[in-house]
Amino acid sequence: MQDIDAKGITDTVIEQMATTPDPRLREIMEAAVRHLHAFARETNLTPDEWLKGIAFMTAVGQACTPYRQEFILLSDVIGLSRLVNVMHDAKGREAAGTETSLLGPFFREGAPQIELGGSLVTIAHAPEIMIYGQVTDTAGRGVPHAQMDVWQTNAEGHYDLQAHDPSVMDMRGQLRTDENGRFHFRTVKPLGYSIPMDGPVGDLVKRQARHGYRPAHIHVLISAPEHRELVTALYFAGDAHVDSDTVFGVSQSLVISPRDDLPDAPVPGMPSIRYDFTLSRDTDGAGGRVGSDPSKLVPGRVGSDPSKLMPAG
């Protein structure tokens, strides 16, 4: 037995974890211990402060349900989700594609299928707009039959999980591009919104005197064989918070604005947005989703085996 001081404890813990068979798990946990211990030393963390931190993380976990993912929200508001996205963009692909953005805590699997030209809107409260364009590879060739998942808030700034009974799906849909990679669908202009402020993450944002708002945007998830899955979003110019997104998701290349004079618009005169998405070639098989359908992360449900939530190398 040896005496352990404030510096020696780090090496002692890492030495004991050195028997971890999974090399990637060992690497991640060693780095986590080093940085967490350094954080505690740098801030001279007190027992009372650490207990408050534990209480906060406990509350974050308790706020998670099959329809709400408070930990993803926490990752978003501290910029960790964006950091992981940026690092993911920089590796594992041969050439740059469309910039990524956040999947967010409101993604749901199994959205209804819509035909090209169909509408995301089930419960309409505003005039429609058209979104159209082409999905291409990095050489400019159209990607045929790529699958697109699209979801957004309604014109009042609410996702379906907030506005309706959770069994109702609205403002979301799945469609496939045509043989040339082209697509078009109808929707309504979304409204910017505040992140959920009624939980522990919202309390933290309030204590930091942050506004907590996201600019109006439309989420897009695109997949096709042999291409890296694209998780991105289109952000509306002119929104009051487009330059101060509380989850840091906006990139200039993703900012758009509807126009009613686009010469190739599928419906002349309808306010329309043309945006072409570029898929990079998949070279490492790594997924790009910093987020998940909330129901998949609840223990005891399909796809939520806790043993599979830690990277295995």
C-alpha positions as CSV (number, residue, x, y, z in Angstrom):
1,M,0.0,0.0,0.0
2,Q,1.2,3.5,-0.8
3,D,0.2,6.9,0.3
4,I,-1.6,8.8,-2.5
5,D,-1.3,12.6,-2.8
6,A,-3.1,15.1,-5.1
7,K,-0.7,14.5,-8.0
8,G,0.0,10.8,-7.6
9,I,-3.6,9.7,-7.6
10,T,-3.8,10.2,-11.4
11,D,-1.0,7.9,-12.2
12,T,-2.3,5.3,-9.7
13,V,-5.7,5.3,-11.3
14,I,-4.4,5.0,-14.8
15,E,-2.0,2.2,-13.8
16,Q,-4.9,0.2,-12.3
17,M,-7.0,0.7,-15.5
18,A,-4.1,-0.5,-17.7
19,T,-5.6,-4.0,-17.8
20,T,-8.5,-2.8,-19.9
21,P,-8.6,-5.3,-22.8
22,D,-10.3,-2.9,-25.3
23,P,-7.5,-0.6,-26.5
24,R,-9.8,2.3,-27.6
25,L,-11.8,2.2,-24.3
26,R,-8.4,2.2,-22.4
27,E,-7.2,5.2,-24.4
28,I,-10.5,7.2,-23.9
29,M,-10.7,6.5,-20.2
30,E,-7.0,7.3,-19.5
31,A,-7.5,10.6,-21.3
32,A,-10.7,11.3,-19.4
33,V,-9.0,10.6,-16.0
34,R,-6.0,12.8,-16.8
35,H,-8.2,15.7,-17.9
36,L,-10.8,15.4,-15.2
37,H,-8.1,15.2,-12.5
38,A,-6.4,18.3,-14.1
39,F,-9.7,20.1,-14.0
40,A,-10.2,19.4,-10.3
41,R,-6.7,20.6,-9.5
42,E,-6.9,23.7,-11.7
43,T,-10.1,24.8,-10.1
44,N,-9.2,23.6,-6.6
45,L,-12.6,21.8,-6.6
46,T,-14.2,21.5,-3.2
47,P,-16.3,18.5,-2.0
48,D,-19.4,20.7,-1.9
49,E,-18.9,21.8,-5.5
50,W,-18.3,18.3,-6.7
51,L,-21.5,17.1,-5.0
52,K,-23.4,19.9,-6.8
53,G,-21.8,18.7,-10.0
54,I,-22.9,15.1,-9.3
55,A,-26.4,16.4,-8.5
56,F,-26.5,18.3,-11.8
57,M,-25.5,15.3,-13.9
58,T,-28.0,13.1,-12.0
59,A,-30.7,15.7,-12.8
60,V,-29.7,15.7,-16.5
61,G,-30.0,11.9,-16.6
62,Q,-33.4,11.9,-14.8
63,A,-34.7,14.5,-17.3
64,C,-34.1,12.0,-20.2
65,T,-37.2,10.2,-21.6
66,P,-38.0,8.4,-24.9
67,Y,-38.9,11.8,-26.2
68,R,-36.3,14.1,-24.6
69,Q,-32.5,13.7,-24.6
70,E,-31.2,16.2,-22.0
71,F,-27.6,14.9,-22.3
72,I,-27.5,15.6,-26.0
73,L,-28.8,19.1,-25.2
74,L,-26.0,19.5,-22.6
75,S,-23.4,18.4,-25.2
76,D,-24.9,20.9,-27.6
77,V,-24.9,24.0,-25.4
78,I,-21.3,23.5,-24.2
79,G,-20.1,23.2,-27.8
80,L,-18.9,19.6,-27.5
81,S,-21.3,18.4,-30.2
82,R,-20.0,21.0,-32.6
83,L,-16.4,20.2,-31.7
84,V,-16.9,16.5,-32.4
85,N,-18.6,17.4,-35.7
86,V,-15.7,19.6,-36.8
87,M,-13.1,16.9,-36.0
88,H,-15.3,14.3,-37.8
89,D,-15.4,16.6,-40.9
90,A,-11.7,16.8,-41.0
91,K,-10.9,13.1,-41.2
92,G,-12.0,9.9,-43.0
93,R,-13.0,11.4,-46.3
94,E,-11.3,11.9,-49.6
95,A,-12.7,15.4,-50.4
96,A,-14.8,17.9,-48.7
97,G,-18.6,17.7,-48.9
98,T,-21.3,19.9,-47.5
99,E,-20.5,21.2,-44.0
100,T,-22.1,19.3,-41.2
101,S,-24.3,20.7,-38.4
102,L,-25.9,19.2,-35.3
103,L,-28.4,16.4,-35.3
104,G,-29.9,17.9,-32.2
105,P,-32.2,16.3,-29.6
106,F,-35.4,16.2,-31.7
107,F,-34.4,13.7,-34.4
108,R,-36.9,10.8,-34.7
109,E,-36.5,7.6,-36.7
110,G,-39.4,6.3,-38.8
111,A,-40.6,9.6,-40.2
112,P,-43.3,9.2,-42.8
113,Q,-42.3,8.7,-46.4
114,I,-43.2,11.5,-48.8
115,E,-43.0,11.6,-52.6
116,L,-40.9,14.1,-54.5
117,G,-42.8,17.3,-54.4
118,G,-44.7,16.2,-51.3
119,S,-45.1,18.2,-48.1
120,L,-43.6,17.7,-44.6
121,V,-46.7,19.5,-43.2
122,T,-49.4,17.5,-41.6
123,I,-51.0,20.3,-39.7
124,A,-50.7,23.5,-41.7
125,H,-50.7,27.0,-40.2
126,A,-48.6,29.0,-42.7
127,P,-48.0,29.4,-46.4
128,E,-45.8,26.8,-48.0
129,I,-42.3,27.2,-49.4
130,M,-40.3,24.9,-51.7
131,I,-36.9,23.3,-51.0
132,Y,-35.2,21.8,-54.0
133,G,-31.8,21.0,-55.4
134,Q,-29.5,18.1,-56.1
135,V,-27.4,15.6,-54.1
136,T,-24.0,15.1,-55.8
137,D,-20.7,13.4,-55.0
138,T,-17.5,15.5,-54.8
139,A,-17.0,15.1,-58.6
140,G,-20.3,16.8,-59.2
141,R,-22.2,13.7,-60.3
142,G,-25.7,13.2,-59.1
143,V,-26.2,10.6,-56.4
144,P,-29.3,8.6,-57.4
145,H,-31.9,7.5,-54.9
146,A,-30.1,9.0,-51.9
147,Q,-32.3,8.9,-48.8
148,M,-33.1,12.2,-47.2
149,D,-34.5,12.6,-43.7
150,V,-35.8,16.2,-43.1
151,W,-37.3,17.7,-39.9
152,Q,-38.0,21.1,-38.5
153,T,-40.1,23.2,-36.2
154,N,-43.5,24.5,-37.3
155,A,-44.2,28.2,-38.0
156,E,-44.7,28.7,-34.3
157,G,-41.3,27.4,-33.4
158,H,-42.3,24.0,-32.0
159,Y,-41.2,20.4,-32.9
160,D,-44.0,17.8,-33.1
161,L,-42.7,16.3,-29.8
162,Q,-43.5,19.7,-28.1
163,A,-46.6,20.7,-30.0
164,H,-48.6,17.4,-30.1
165,D,-49.0,14.1,-28.5
166,P,-45.7,12.3,-29.1
167,S,-47.4,9.7,-31.2
168,V,-48.1,12.4,-33.8
169,M,-45.4,13.1,-36.4
170,D,-45.5,16.5,-38.2
171,M,-42.9,18.7,-39.9
172,R,-40.7,15.7,-40.8
173,G,-40.4,13.2,-43.6
174,Q,-38.3,10.8,-45.6
175,L,-37.8,11.1,-49.4
176,R,-35.4,9.8,-52.0
177,T,-33.7,11.7,-54.8
178,D,-34.5,10.8,-58.4
179,E,-32.1,9.0,-60.8
180,N,-30.1,12.2,-61.2
181,G,-29.9,13.0,-57.5
182,R,-32.5,15.7,-57.7
183,F,-35.1,16.4,-55.0
184,H,-37.9,18.9,-54.1
185,F,-40.4,19.1,-51.3
186,R,-42.8,21.5,-49.7
187,T,-42.8,22.8,-46.2
188,V,-43.4,26.0,-44.2
189,K,-40.8,28.5,-43.0
190,P,-39.7,27.4,-39.5
191,L,-39.4,29.8,-36.6
192,G,-36.4,30.1,-34.4
193,Y,-37.0,28.9,-30.8
194,S,-35.6,28.6,-27.3
195,I,-34.0,25.3,-26.3
196,P,-36.0,23.6,-23.5
197,M,-35.4,25.8,-20.5
198,D,-37.5,23.8,-18.0
199,G,-34.7,21.3,-17.1
200,P,-31.2,21.3,-15.6
201,V,-29.5,22.4,-18.8
202,G,-31.9,25.3,-19.2
203,D,-31.2,26.3,-15.6
204,L,-27.4,26.3,-16.4
205,V,-28.0,28.4,-19.5
206,K,-30.0,30.9,-17.4
207,R,-27.3,31.1,-14.8
208,Q,-24.8,31.9,-17.5
209,A,-27.0,34.8,-18.7
210,R,-27.3,33.3,-22.2
211,H,-30.3,33.9,-24.4
212,G,-30.9,30.1,-25.1
213,Y,-32.2,30.7,-28.6
214,R,-31.6,28.8,-31.9
215,P,-32.1,30.5,-35.3
216,A,-34.8,29.1,-37.6
217,H,-33.5,26.1,-39.5
218,I,-34.3,22.8,-41.3
219,H,-32.4,19.6,-40.4
220,V,-31.3,17.3,-43.2
221,L,-29.8,13.8,-42.9
222,I,-28.7,12.3,-46.2
223,S,-27.3,8.8,-46.8
224,A,-26.3,6.7,-49.8
225,P,-24.2,3.6,-50.3
226,E,-20.4,4.2,-50.4
227,H,-20.8,7.8,-49.2
228,R,-20.4,9.3,-45.8
229,E,-23.7,10.1,-44.1
230,L,-24.3,13.8,-44.1
231,V,-25.8,15.4,-41.0
232,T,-26.5,19.1,-41.6
233,A,-29.1,21.9,-41.4
234,L,-30.1,25.0,-43.4
235,Y,-30.3,28.2,-41.4
236,F,-32.5,31.2,-42.4
237,A,-30.8,34.5,-43.0
238,G,-32.2,37.4,-41.1
239,D,-33.0,35.5,-38.0
240,A,-32.2,37.5,-34.9
241,H,-30.0,34.7,-33.5
242,V,-28.2,33.4,-36.7
243,D,-25.0,34.9,-35.4
244,S,-25.3,33.7,-31.8
245,D,-26.8,30.2,-32.0
246,T,-26.8,28.9,-28.4
247,V,-25.6,25.4,-29.6
248,F,-23.0,26.8,-32.2
249,G,-24.5,25.0,-35.2
250,V,-24.4,27.7,-37.8
251,S,-21.9,27.9,-40.6
252,Q,-22.0,30.6,-43.3
253,S,-22.2,28.1,-46.1
254,L,-25.5,26.8,-44.6
255,V,-27.3,30.1,-44.4
256,I,-30.1,30.4,-46.9
257,S,-33.0,32.7,-47.9
258,P,-36.3,32.0,-49.8
259,R,-36.7,33.7,-53.2
260,D,-39.7,33.8,-55.5
261,D,-37.8,34.5,-58.7
262,L,-35.6,31.4,-59.1
263,P,-35.8,30.5,-62.8
264,D,-35.6,26.7,-62.2
265,A,-38.0,26.5,-59.2
266,P,-40.4,23.6,-59.5
267,V,-43.4,25.8,-58.8
268,P,-43.0,29.3,-60.4
269,G,-43.8,32.1,-58.0
270,M,-43.7,30.0,-54.8
271,P,-41.0,31.2,-52.4
272,S,-38.3,28.7,-52.9
273,I,-34.8,27.7,-51.7
274,R,-32.3,25.9,-53.9
275,Y,-29.5,24.1,-52.1
276,D,-27.3,21.4,-53.5
277,F,-25.7,19.0,-51.1
278,T,-22.4,17.3,-51.7
279,L,-21.7,13.8,-50.2
280,S,-18.0,12.9,-49.6
281,R,-16.8,9.3,-50.2
282,D,-16.9,7.1,-47.1
283,T,-13.4,5.9,-46.3
284,D,-13.6,4.8,-42.7
285,G,-17.1,3.6,-42.1
286,A,-17.5,6.0,-39.1
287,G,-20.9,7.4,-38.4
288,G,-21.4,11.2,-38.2
289,R,-24.4,11.5,-35.9
290,V,-23.6,13.5,-32.7
291,G,-27.1,12.7,-31.5
292,S,-29.8,10.0,-31.7
293,D,-33.5,9.4,-31.6
294,P,-34.2,9.9,-27.9
295,S,-36.0,6.6,-27.6
296,K,-32.8,4.7,-28.7
297,L,-30.8,5.9,-25.6
298,V,-33.3,4.9,-22.9
299,P,-32.1,1.7,-21.1
300,G,-34.3,-1.3,-21.8
301,R,-35.4,-0.2,-25.3
302,V,-34.3,-1.5,-28.7
303,G,-30.9,-0.1,-29.6
304,S,-30.1,1.2,-26.2
305,D,-27.8,-1.5,-24.8
306,P,-25.5,0.5,-22.4
307,S,-22.6,-1.8,-23.2
308,K,-22.7,-0.6,-26.8
309,L,-22.7,3.1,-26.1
310,M,-18.9,3.3,-25.5
311,P,-16.7,3.1,-28.6
312,A,-15.2,-0.3,-29.0
313,G,-12.3,0.7,-31.3
